[in-house]
């Protein structure tokens, strides 16, 4: 292809994407088109991103997607609320199916108990009145998908499901009209209910995966004040900023673009990018990333990157890319059902044809075919995973461990490697003075006055500590803060100052993570030491994770001198001064070596790493980005929930495998009986329900899995 041809990019929303097979069909169908350089489908957002030359129009690509059997909608044409529309529709359908299934089952119990004659016919008609509208409404997600596929001359998982539900319902209605002894409304409605459970859980998982990027977008500045050549200023949206523009960033504002400081000195919060707990001094010639928060003084910044080329945009792209790789994970039940359902429906068709050839007649042959469809209905198979996950998630919730979706438990059970952030994860993220402050009462009052006047985290921690000791602030005057150094003032004519030890002529001590100095008049500076408190059970948790074979280590964006003491206290390896991309690359290298990484973190800069991990956890104290990107959130000040969750997930995996064995064993026994004509549709429905009950009862053993 001629490289001189301009490269363009277009995205479409694909509502019809249901599984990994859909993704492969779209990507493999688009890439051979002349002019298309790459095509990637994101299952989480249901979007396709296409890089193409200007020789190919967006409309031509839309038509090509349509020829592959999928509707393609413009991203701008989709309302923001449309992201939740599918899960809302599925939840409503699930509620209707559940209501219908309970009532039809109650009526069926009476028939199973021996009701006959007019009483039995009445119950059949009541079942029909409940089941018909239930099937019509709750079956819409499957019927619409099946029709869209058939209309484009292709098939999908929803086609055999729709055929089975419609056939069972129509035959049941026929039996009701002619006064037949058996109907199968219960089987049709129950099938819809159990399938909708799995479909809704999958959709809810994708909705939550999008929340991570949405939360990160809330950290972006909407725009900036631009300094014009004539000296005037103008407000520009972040999307309209361009390299070379000069933006004015006031104290308390976030940078709307990446840039280099031209004028001014200030301190900035870079935790979004580096995870560093302390603000950094920024002066002329220094660089700042979009999303960085200016804390103390106004700055004039020359824009170097804006829009989708900023560091913050790159973090969001990493989160989406990581979410894409994770979303390709297809749950065990989905993989089995995708192969299983077409096979059993083909088996039902062969049963019908075989009995017709044997001279049984269409009615008897159809009854046998329906019995095969119902008895091989993948209800127990569909329940095998979600019911175990729901019970386990409930048990974990009672321990303060919140599981966002069922697939997280599957991936958590597979983890064989754990990487933990430092600040706010293995530590509590709360700076505390070490030991007692060697200050006189008057000096404590002066320190409190200085600390209250500063925005520095150490000053805030010191002020909170002194206020907790009921210290009263001294009347310090002429307060002035020196960015990156400290704050000073005058108390009864004498200079008092609080700040960096080197600024105040103090020699840094040993063994402290963080240090500040206080000086009053010409006295010798007093050194005040701080540390981020390690969670009380962190070492025990690390040891338990190691005993389970998870190979723990720390990945931190903090400075080496802040990370080393924590790693030594926990007895675990650590990597420090890592940018978000470094954490993602570290996880990628581990995954390339067949390691399945459990990432535990809390900071804004941990979002991409949490999304990139095979599975992820975050404490409830985490930022919105951390909580949204994580699969599991735990409450409280302890780290032990990480080990508890891993044990519960492995127990859940064991129960799921047992459920699959029950479901498959049931079918191996029941299918030959149905094909041989020895099972009526009524008995088939009862057998199908019994297999579901067995799976449910086995899953209830997980109620105590979090102990």
Legacy VTK file of the C-alpha trace (Angstrom):
# vtk DataFile Version 3.0
C-alpha trace
ASCII
DATASET POLYDATA
POINTS 707 float
0.000 0.000 0.000
1.250 3.493 -0.729
2.427 5.047 2.542
1.809 8.501 1.098
-1.917 7.907 1.281
-3.291 9.595 4.388
-4.206 7.322 7.256
-7.613 7.722 8.866
-9.410 6.193 11.801
-13.085 5.412 12.308
-15.100 3.675 15.018
-18.516 2.028 14.903
-20.744 0.662 17.637
-21.725 -2.994 17.081
-24.802 -3.909 19.152
-24.961 -7.399 17.625
-21.595 -8.624 18.920
-22.315 -11.511 21.307
-19.203 -13.673 21.546
-15.604 -14.245 20.491
-16.799 -15.826 17.228
-18.484 -12.535 16.294
-15.242 -10.667 16.989
-13.210 -13.021 14.799
-15.725 -12.826 11.949
-15.689 -9.016 11.904
-11.922 -8.616 12.213
-11.130 -11.328 9.657
-13.768 -9.934 7.305
-12.514 -6.338 7.405
-8.735 -6.770 7.277
-8.566 -8.203 3.721
-10.461 -5.172 2.327
-8.100 -3.000 0.225
-7.261 0.145 2.160
-7.950 -1.339 5.608
-4.762 -1.407 7.663
-6.131 -2.824 10.896
-9.440 -3.624 12.559
-9.918 -4.356 16.250
-13.177 -5.157 18.041
-13.492 -4.223 21.729
-16.060 -6.584 23.249
-16.292 -4.497 26.434
-17.461 -1.350 24.633
-18.906 -3.245 21.621
-16.964 -1.060 19.224
-14.781 -1.720 16.215
-11.790 0.548 15.586
-10.607 0.633 11.983
-7.389 2.197 10.677
-7.716 2.767 6.947
-6.483 4.872 4.080
-8.402 7.848 2.727
-9.210 5.736 -0.330
-11.811 3.870 1.734
-14.807 5.796 3.035
-16.447 5.263 6.393
-19.726 4.515 4.640
-18.076 1.757 2.593
-16.738 0.219 5.798
-20.188 0.422 7.365
-21.649 -1.445 4.371
-18.893 -4.066 4.622
-19.763 -4.682 8.271
-23.419 -4.998 7.273
-22.516 -7.613 4.667
-20.812 -9.581 7.442
-24.152 -9.701 9.249
-23.813 -6.921 11.833
-25.387 -3.504 12.253
-22.817 -0.702 12.565
-23.825 2.556 14.219
-21.904 5.805 14.380
-20.365 6.432 17.788
-21.697 9.995 17.837
-25.195 8.753 17.057
-25.315 6.610 20.196
-26.621 8.475 23.230
-24.499 8.249 26.419
-27.346 6.463 28.178
-27.401 3.784 25.466
-24.447 2.021 27.126
-26.795 0.882 29.920
-29.830 0.225 27.730
-28.988 -3.417 27.009
-28.409 -4.370 30.639
-31.621 -2.580 31.664
-33.619 -4.429 28.993
-32.113 -7.759 30.048
-32.888 -7.091 33.703
-36.522 -6.372 32.870
-36.759 -9.515 30.750
-35.147 -11.506 33.571
-37.680 -10.183 36.091
-40.606 -11.090 33.818
-39.175 -14.556 33.122
-38.602 -15.186 36.828
-42.159 -14.155 37.712
-43.595 -16.306 34.933
-41.430 -19.324 35.757
-42.427 -19.314 39.439
-46.133 -19.162 38.684
-46.091 -21.726 35.873
-44.051 -24.083 38.041
-46.633 -23.779 40.843
-49.388 -24.725 38.417
-47.297 -27.585 37.022
-46.858 -29.058 40.503
-50.603 -29.602 40.679
-50.564 -31.418 37.330
-47.599 -33.518 38.414
-49.491 -34.359 41.624
-52.227 -36.040 39.605
-54.778 -33.382 38.620
-56.931 -34.618 35.736
-59.962 -33.783 33.654
-61.346 -30.223 33.797
-59.011 -29.295 36.673
-55.956 -30.258 34.648
-57.277 -28.377 31.596
-57.878 -25.277 33.732
-54.315 -25.356 35.022
-53.056 -25.751 31.450
-55.025 -22.707 30.298
-53.823 -20.670 33.281
-50.248 -21.716 32.452
-50.827 -20.653 28.839
-52.155 -17.250 29.905
-49.014 -16.686 31.976
-46.454 -18.332 29.703
-47.475 -16.847 26.335
-46.881 -13.171 27.227
-43.860 -14.154 29.324
-42.217 -15.930 26.398
-43.123 -13.085 24.040
-41.527 -10.448 26.291
-38.664 -12.267 27.982
-37.637 -14.014 24.773
-37.162 -10.782 22.828
-33.368 -10.558 23.349
-33.000 -14.028 21.812
-35.679 -13.663 19.136
-34.331 -10.329 17.857
-30.773 -11.628 17.744
-31.819 -14.851 16.001
-33.911 -13.006 13.418
-31.092 -10.552 12.679
-28.740 -13.467 12.095
-31.158 -15.437 9.904
-32.026 -12.325 7.911
-28.356 -12.070 6.960
-28.143 -15.800 6.240
-25.980 -16.703 9.209
-26.581 -18.404 12.540
-25.658 -17.759 16.134
-26.260 -19.206 19.590
-29.668 -17.533 19.822
-31.091 -19.337 16.767
-31.403 -22.842 18.323
-32.498 -21.284 21.627
-35.319 -19.426 19.886
-36.367 -22.510 17.922
-36.530 -24.616 21.078
-38.517 -22.032 23.060
-40.993 -21.329 20.248
-41.474 -25.009 19.417
-42.099 -25.972 23.039
-44.536 -23.085 23.488
-46.491 -23.765 20.290
-46.751 -27.487 20.988
-47.871 -26.720 24.557
-50.567 -24.405 23.237
-51.706 -27.101 20.801
-51.908 -29.646 23.636
-53.885 -27.154 25.720
-56.397 -26.502 22.906
-57.002 -30.199 22.165
-57.148 -31.081 25.887
-53.952 -33.119 25.843
-52.561 -34.486 29.100
-49.217 -32.698 28.941
-47.928 -29.164 28.326
-44.414 -27.847 28.501
-44.829 -24.168 29.331
-42.744 -24.646 32.467
-39.775 -25.918 30.461
-39.948 -23.037 27.945
-40.231 -20.279 30.552
-37.598 -21.786 32.864
-35.205 -22.118 29.953
-35.576 -18.406 29.207
-35.076 -17.471 32.854
-31.849 -19.415 33.306
-30.404 -18.233 30.008
-31.253 -14.620 30.841
-29.379 -14.945 34.144
-26.167 -15.711 32.292
-26.793 -13.070 29.603
-27.438 -10.353 32.186
-24.329 -11.205 34.238
-22.203 -10.964 31.105
-23.720 -7.604 30.147
-23.309 -6.224 33.671
-19.648 -7.235 33.587
-19.072 -5.212 30.417
-20.887 -2.190 31.882
-18.613 -2.236 34.912
-15.529 -2.609 32.735
-16.473 0.669 30.996
-16.736 2.416 34.370
-12.960 2.437 34.794
-12.395 4.641 31.751
-15.408 6.790 32.640
-14.046 7.438 36.120
-10.658 8.348 34.686
-12.281 10.794 32.275
-13.703 12.640 35.282
-10.119 13.532 36.242
-9.565 15.462 33.025
-9.858 19.242 32.921
-12.630 20.456 30.583
-10.370 23.160 29.181
-7.859 25.884 29.947
-7.366 29.632 29.857
-5.104 30.476 26.915
-2.785 33.497 26.803
-3.221 35.190 23.406
-0.389 37.026 21.565
-1.835 40.469 22.378
-1.908 39.766 26.100
-5.598 38.900 26.264
-6.893 35.557 27.441
-9.496 33.144 26.097
-11.059 29.920 27.300
-10.429 26.861 25.102
-11.930 23.415 25.396
-9.391 20.656 26.022
-10.195 19.169 22.607
-9.325 22.518 20.929
-5.912 22.960 22.545
-2.905 22.681 20.250
0.852 22.354 20.814
2.521 25.745 21.149
-0.386 27.412 22.943
0.346 29.012 26.329
-2.140 28.097 29.039
-2.565 29.696 32.445
-3.048 27.140 35.228
-4.292 28.606 38.509
-3.767 27.007 41.908
-6.341 24.264 42.394
-6.747 23.602 38.658
-5.759 20.510 36.693
-3.612 20.678 33.591
-5.788 20.242 30.496
-2.803 19.179 28.356
0.807 18.075 28.655
3.206 21.005 28.788
6.435 22.693 29.859
6.415 25.434 32.506
7.527 28.818 31.141
6.804 31.039 34.159
6.104 30.492 37.839
6.903 28.055 40.626
4.455 25.733 42.358
3.911 22.297 43.817
1.848 19.761 41.874
0.099 16.497 42.674
1.329 13.909 40.142
-0.351 10.891 41.745
-2.518 10.413 38.670
0.559 9.486 36.633
3.198 8.299 39.101
1.287 7.337 42.245
3.810 9.392 44.249
2.285 10.359 47.588
4.163 13.650 47.932
3.663 16.755 45.775
6.535 17.691 43.510
8.084 21.107 43.040
7.603 22.481 39.542
9.398 25.514 38.115
10.403 26.959 34.756
11.568 24.224 32.394
9.724 21.455 34.272
7.140 19.246 32.575
3.650 18.340 33.746
1.136 15.830 32.405
-2.541 16.363 31.701
-4.609 15.600 34.789
-1.841 16.763 37.147
-3.216 19.058 39.871
-1.569 22.446 40.495
-1.592 22.933 44.280
-0.150 26.276 45.336
0.758 28.968 42.757
-0.278 29.962 39.205
1.818 28.730 36.284
2.218 29.640 32.640
2.628 26.456 30.610
3.450 25.922 26.936
1.367 23.027 25.551
3.392 20.149 24.121
0.618 17.561 23.643
-3.144 17.897 23.707
-6.308 15.935 23.051
-5.786 12.234 22.455
-1.992 12.608 22.542
-1.690 13.465 26.241
-0.382 11.165 28.966
-3.872 10.891 30.450
-5.322 9.835 27.095
-2.604 7.205 26.837
-3.578 5.827 30.271
-7.203 5.581 29.108
-6.105 3.781 25.932
-4.078 1.321 28.006
-7.118 0.624 30.181
-9.308 0.010 27.137
-6.670 -2.197 25.496
-6.236 -4.196 28.687
-9.994 -4.498 29.052
-10.190 -5.804 25.506
-7.706 -8.592 26.163
-9.546 -9.545 29.328
-12.997 -9.391 27.701
-11.942 -12.111 25.241
-12.002 -14.502 28.179
-15.120 -16.609 27.525
-16.647 -18.218 30.563
-16.670 -21.981 30.771
-20.431 -22.248 30.475
-20.478 -20.032 27.377
-17.850 -22.123 25.627
-19.670 -25.352 26.449
-23.105 -24.006 25.527
-21.876 -22.632 22.193
-20.878 -26.138 21.094
-23.560 -27.965 23.048
-26.776 -26.237 21.966
-26.446 -26.718 18.186
-25.584 -30.371 18.771
-28.644 -31.125 20.904
-30.986 -29.321 18.532
-29.560 -31.289 15.646
-30.106 -34.377 17.765
-33.753 -33.413 18.261
-34.183 -32.964 14.518
-32.632 -36.365 13.839
-34.923 -37.901 16.471
-37.964 -36.422 14.736
-36.817 -37.674 11.344
-35.912 -41.109 12.662
-39.264 -41.678 14.333
-41.109 -40.401 11.253
-39.261 -42.952 9.151
-40.147 -45.592 11.749
-43.829 -44.804 11.174
-44.599 -43.115 14.499
-46.516 -40.238 12.884
-45.840 -36.516 13.105
-47.462 -35.958 16.513
-45.568 -38.712 18.316
-42.337 -37.830 16.482
-42.712 -34.180 17.422
-43.382 -35.083 21.077
-40.180 -37.121 21.163
-38.233 -34.294 19.509
-39.593 -31.786 22.039
-38.724 -34.193 24.870
-35.158 -34.321 23.533
-35.028 -30.531 23.338
-36.347 -30.065 26.863
-34.401 -32.834 28.560
-31.182 -31.637 26.953
-31.974 -27.997 27.703
-28.737 -26.512 29.059
-30.441 -25.117 32.188
-28.246 -27.071 34.591
-25.257 -26.301 32.391
-26.202 -22.635 32.369
-26.638 -22.672 36.155
-23.350 -24.468 36.819
-21.314 -21.265 36.769
-23.590 -18.338 37.749
-25.318 -19.963 40.730
-21.974 -20.963 42.256
-20.643 -17.470 41.634
-23.695 -15.817 43.188
-23.493 -17.947 46.349
-19.740 -17.376 46.673
-20.102 -13.645 46.022
-22.741 -13.471 48.760
-20.456 -15.235 51.230
-17.596 -12.873 50.364
-19.859 -9.837 50.656
-20.640 -10.809 54.240
-16.880 -10.602 54.857
-16.673 -7.147 53.291
-15.351 -8.382 49.938
-17.396 -7.106 46.999
-17.156 -9.124 43.770
-18.239 -7.106 40.736
-18.923 -9.996 38.377
-18.820 -13.767 38.353
-15.968 -14.106 35.886
-13.703 -12.362 38.413
-13.960 -15.430 40.656
-12.931 -17.696 37.779
-9.899 -15.548 37.014
-9.052 -15.130 40.692
-8.947 -18.915 41.071
-6.539 -19.117 38.109
-4.103 -16.512 39.497
-0.615 -17.828 40.234
1.161 -14.522 40.756
0.272 -11.411 42.800
1.608 -7.891 42.421
0.674 -5.210 44.945
0.906 -1.435 44.897
2.478 0.090 48.003
0.712 3.296 49.027
-2.869 2.688 50.073
-2.602 -1.049 49.430
0.014 -2.734 51.620
0.118 0.552 53.528
-2.919 2.479 54.720
-2.031 5.603 52.727
-2.023 7.663 55.939
1.138 9.471 56.972
1.817 9.280 60.714
4.582 10.849 62.866
7.052 8.244 64.076
7.493 8.244 67.840
6.870 11.293 70.011
7.683 14.748 68.674
10.677 16.162 70.551
9.111 19.624 70.783
8.174 21.891 73.661
4.517 22.887 74.076
5.260 26.342 72.613
7.029 24.785 69.620
4.086 22.446 68.980
1.780 25.462 68.865
4.049 27.164 66.316
4.302 23.978 64.228
0.513 23.650 64.183
0.106 27.219 62.927
2.614 26.593 60.124
1.168 23.194 59.227
-2.375 24.556 58.990
-1.249 27.181 56.472
0.274 24.623 54.081
-1.347 22.280 51.542
1.529 19.790 51.733
0.411 16.244 52.769
3.033 16.122 55.534
1.743 19.429 56.885
-1.814 18.118 56.851
-0.770 14.911 58.625
1.171 16.915 61.209
-1.735 19.293 61.784
-4.169 16.404 62.252
-1.782 14.744 64.722
-1.316 17.885 66.817
-5.008 18.721 66.768
-5.666 15.229 68.063
-3.423 16.110 71.041
-5.552 19.199 71.738
-2.712 21.585 70.789
-3.716 25.229 70.176
-2.134 27.106 67.286
0.230 30.000 68.022
-0.382 33.461 66.451
2.216 33.155 63.675
2.324 36.160 61.317
3.690 36.921 57.830
3.171 33.367 56.603
4.891 32.605 53.293
5.118 29.279 51.477
8.150 28.482 49.335
7.111 25.944 46.643
8.923 22.654 47.097
10.770 23.859 50.188
8.423 24.723 53.041
6.613 27.489 54.886
7.851 30.209 57.227
6.477 33.036 59.358
7.202 35.159 62.415
6.216 34.445 65.986
6.779 37.288 68.449
9.415 38.707 66.111
11.376 35.464 65.667
11.462 33.417 62.462
9.764 30.016 62.561
9.826 27.623 59.626
8.698 24.138 58.663
9.974 22.337 55.569
12.669 20.277 53.907
15.549 19.402 56.240
18.100 20.606 53.675
16.321 23.991 53.375
16.536 24.535 57.122
20.105 23.263 57.493
19.183 19.986 59.147
20.899 16.685 58.437
18.453 13.992 57.312
18.119 11.132 59.764
18.202 7.418 59.120
15.357 4.912 59.011
12.514 7.323 58.291
10.494 7.218 55.126
9.695 10.942 55.117
11.197 13.835 57.101
10.582 17.535 57.734
12.388 19.960 59.963
11.215 22.758 62.252
13.310 25.726 63.314
12.494 28.547 65.712
14.759 31.588 65.789
18.385 30.540 65.822
17.801 27.215 67.531
18.993 23.882 66.177
16.428 22.447 63.693
14.249 19.674 65.089
13.761 16.715 62.779
10.215 15.353 62.511
9.893 11.889 60.982
6.892 10.344 59.203
5.999 6.976 57.760
3.074 5.487 55.884
1.598 2.914 58.270
1.741 -0.659 56.974
-1.532 -2.558 57.289
-1.495 -4.571 60.478
-1.883 -7.956 58.767
0.104 -7.203 55.625
3.006 -9.541 56.410
0.678 -12.399 57.383
-1.286 -11.878 54.161
1.879 -11.890 52.063
2.972 -15.150 53.708
-0.409 -16.797 53.073
-0.406 -15.712 49.429
3.092 -17.130 49.023
1.965 -20.393 50.661
-0.804 -20.629 48.052
1.810 -20.301 45.296
1.028 -16.724 44.266
4.612 -15.346 44.325
3.982 -11.853 45.855
5.917 -8.689 44.962
5.400 -4.907 45.137
5.037 -2.623 42.105
5.115 1.039 43.122
5.387 4.461 41.545
6.887 5.866 44.744
10.553 6.697 45.241
12.994 3.893 46.009
13.721 5.251 49.502
9.996 5.129 50.320
9.458 1.626 48.923
12.520 -0.157 50.300
11.615 -0.069 54.035
8.122 -1.408 53.322
9.472 -4.238 51.151
11.988 -5.157 53.856
9.292 -5.170 56.559
7.133 -7.503 54.471
9.984 -9.673 53.224
8.988 -9.359 49.575
10.685 -8.111 46.379
9.759 -4.648 45.100
10.106 -2.440 42.032
9.945 1.331 42.585
9.522 4.522 40.526
7.273 2.807 37.970
5.096 4.840 35.616
1.637 3.425 34.683
3.033 2.082 31.415
5.906 0.436 33.307
3.450 -1.442 35.527
1.449 -2.577 32.494
4.643 -3.699 30.734
5.771 -5.599 33.838
2.451 -7.420 33.975
2.631 -8.125 30.233
6.067 -9.719 30.649
4.755 -11.904 33.459
1.775 -12.955 31.351
4.065 -13.747 28.433
5.827 -16.137 30.802
2.494 -17.903 31.490
1.946 -16.085 34.792
-1.649 -15.120 35.578
-1.334 -11.925 37.572
-3.552 -10.819 40.441
-2.988 -7.045 40.613
-3.883 -5.282 43.876
-3.803 -1.485 43.834
-5.683 1.660 44.713
-4.241 4.743 43.008
-5.248 6.641 39.916
-2.023 5.480 38.299
-2.961 1.851 39.047
-6.007 1.912 36.745
-4.211 0.529 33.650
-2.368 -2.093 35.716
-5.602 -3.204 37.385
-7.223 -3.518 33.963
-4.200 -5.336 32.505
-3.994 -7.966 35.211
-5.618 -11.345 34.771
-7.737 -10.283 37.752
-7.577 -7.281 40.080
-8.519 -6.144 43.588
-8.672 -2.735 45.254
-9.392 -1.507 48.790
-12.542 0.535 49.382
-10.302 3.540 50.090
-9.160 3.450 46.453
-9.901 6.232 43.993
-12.923 5.992 41.697
-10.621 4.855 38.900
-9.090 2.128 41.058
-12.444 0.828 42.280
-13.968 0.901 38.789
-11.036 -0.856 37.136
-10.810 -3.550 39.831
-12.811 -6.779 39.688
-13.030 -7.101 43.483
-13.198 -4.373 46.165
-12.546 -5.092 49.849
-13.554 -3.050 52.891
-11.668 -2.270 56.078
-8.049 -1.597 57.043
-6.800 -5.163 56.655
-5.152 -6.790 53.647
-6.233 -10.339 54.568
-9.363 -10.146 52.326
-6.997 -10.678 49.372
-6.006 -14.137 50.646
-9.596 -14.915 51.708
-10.889 -14.060 48.236
-8.318 -16.292 46.538
-9.234 -19.261 48.738
-12.964 -18.706 48.146
-12.418 -18.422 44.398
-10.526 -21.706 44.284
-13.296 -23.390 46.274
-15.845 -21.932 43.859
-13.906 -23.317 40.900
-14.059 -26.778 42.475
-17.843 -26.522 42.932
-18.285 -25.292 39.355
-16.415 -28.320 38.050
-18.632 -30.583 40.144
-21.692 -28.824 38.734
-20.481 -29.438 35.203
-19.971 -33.093 36.019
-23.539 -33.295 37.363
-24.972 -31.515 34.311
-23.036 -33.600 31.790
-23.704 -36.844 33.650
-27.410 -36.060 33.697
-27.436 -35.568 29.938
-25.463 -38.724 29.252
-28.159 -40.630 31.127
-31.252 -38.710 30.004
-30.613 -38.141 26.283
-30.658 -41.825 25.239
-33.895 -42.318 27.175
-35.511 -39.338 25.426
-34.381 -40.437 21.969
-35.744 -43.924 22.568
-39.187 -42.437 23.254
-39.291 -43.570 26.875
-39.512 -40.024 28.253
-42.532 -37.792 27.757
-42.077 -34.020 27.532
-43.571 -33.735 31.026
-41.035 -36.159 32.490
-38.339 -34.373 30.493
-39.326 -31.048 32.064
-39.292 -32.632 35.525
-35.903 -34.217 34.890
-34.520 -30.955 33.573
-35.742 -29.150 36.696
-34.292 -31.860 38.938
-30.870 -31.490 37.353
-31.071 -27.739 37.981
-32.022 -28.337 41.630
-29.043 -30.674 42.078
-26.695 -28.041 40.701
-28.251 -25.400 42.943
-27.976 -27.585 46.054
-24.318 -28.296 45.336
-23.606 -24.592 44.870
-25.168 -23.771 48.256
-22.215 -25.520 49.860
-20.298 -22.328 49.111
-22.216 -20.339 51.720
-19.281 -20.691 54.120
-16.462 -20.452 51.587
-15.200 -17.126 52.977
-14.452 -18.397 56.487
LINES 1 708
707 0 1 2 3 4 5 6 7 8 9 10 11 12 13 14 15 16 17 18 19 20 21 22 23 24 25 26 27 28 29 30 31 32 33 34 35 36 37 38 39 40 41 42 43 44 45 46 47 48 49 50 51 52 53 54 55 56 57 58 59 60 61 62 63 64 65 66 67 68 69 70 71 72 73 74 75 76 77 78 79 80 81 82 83 84 85 86 87 88 89 90 91 92 93 94 95 96 97 98 99 100 101 102 103 104 105 106 107 108 109 110 111 112 113 114 115 116 117 118 119 120 121 122 123 124 125 126 127 128 129 130 131 132 133 134 135 136 137 138 139 140 141 142 143 144 145 146 147 148 149 150 151 152 153 154 155 156 157 158 159 160 161 162 163 164 165 166 167 168 169 170 171 172 173 174 175 176 177 178 179 180 181 182 183 184 185 186 187 188 189 190 191 192 193 194 195 196 197 198 199 200 201 202 203 204 205 206 207 208 209 210 211 212 213 214 215 216 217 218 219 220 221 222 223 224 225 226 227 228 229 230 231 232 233 234 235 236 237 238 239 240 241 242 243 244 245 246 247 248 249 250 251 252 253 254 255 256 257 258 259 260 261 262 263 264 265 266 267 268 269 270 271 272 273 274 275 276 277 278 279 280 281 282 283 284 285 286 287 288 289 290 291 292 293 294 295 296 297 298 299 300 301 302 303 304 305 306 307 308 309 310 311 312 313 314 315 316 317 318 319 320 321 322 323 324 325 326 327 328 329 330 331 332 333 334 335 336 337 338 339 340 341 342 343 344 345 346 347 348 349 350 351 352 353 354 355 356 357 358 359 360 361 362 363 364 365 366 367 368 369 370 371 372 373 374 375 376 377 378 379 380 381 382 383 384 385 386 387 388 389 390 391 392 393 394 395 396 397 398 399 400 401 402 403 404 405 406 407 408 409 410 411 412 413 414 415 416 417 418 419 420 421 422 423 424 425 426 427 428 429 430 431 432 433 434 435 436 437 438 439 440 441 442 443 444 445 446 447 448 449 450 451 452 453 454 455 456 457 458 459 460 461 462 463 464 465 466 467 468 469 470 471 472 473 474 475 476 477 478 479 480 481 482 483 484 485 486 487 488 489 490 491 492 493 494 495 496 497 498 499 500 501 502 503 504 505 506 507 508 509 510 511 512 513 514 515 516 517 518 519 520 521 522 523 524 525 526 527 528 529 530 531 532 533 534 535 536 537 538 539 540 541 542 543 544 545 546 547 548 549 550 551 552 553 554 555 556 557 558 559 560 561 562 563 564 565 566 567 568 569 570 571 572 573 574 575 576 577 578 579 580 581 582 583 584 585 586 587 588 589 590 591 592 593 594 595 596 597 598 599 600 601 602 603 604 605 606 607 608 609 610 611 612 613 614 615 616 617 618 619 620 621 622 623 624 625 626 627 628 629 630 631 632 633 634 635 636 637 638 639 640 641 642 643 644 645 646 647 648 649 650 651 652 653 654 655 656 657 658 659 660 661 662 663 664 665 666 667 668 669 670 671 672 673 674 675 676 677 678 679 680 681 682 683 684 685 686 687 688 689 690 691 692 693 694 695 696 697 698 699 700 701 702 703 704 705 706
